[in-house]
Amino acid sequence: MPKMNRSDAPQQGQELISRALELARDAERHAILSASLASQADRLLVAGLRLLDPPPAPAPEARPHP
């Protein structure tokens, strides 16, 4: 890493802060996308499990008493 003199420090400090903020925004976008994908996966899993469940047995017919 090249040596920096004191007058370069504020500019380089601003660059580092700018990069850190960009990374933080990217991480937030990825977290939102990840949460959305996880939610979609949950819904698909529930739908798949419902399809695998056997259908409910038909209710017995009510017969009138004579």
Order of alpha helices (4+ residues) and beta strands (2+ residues): alpha
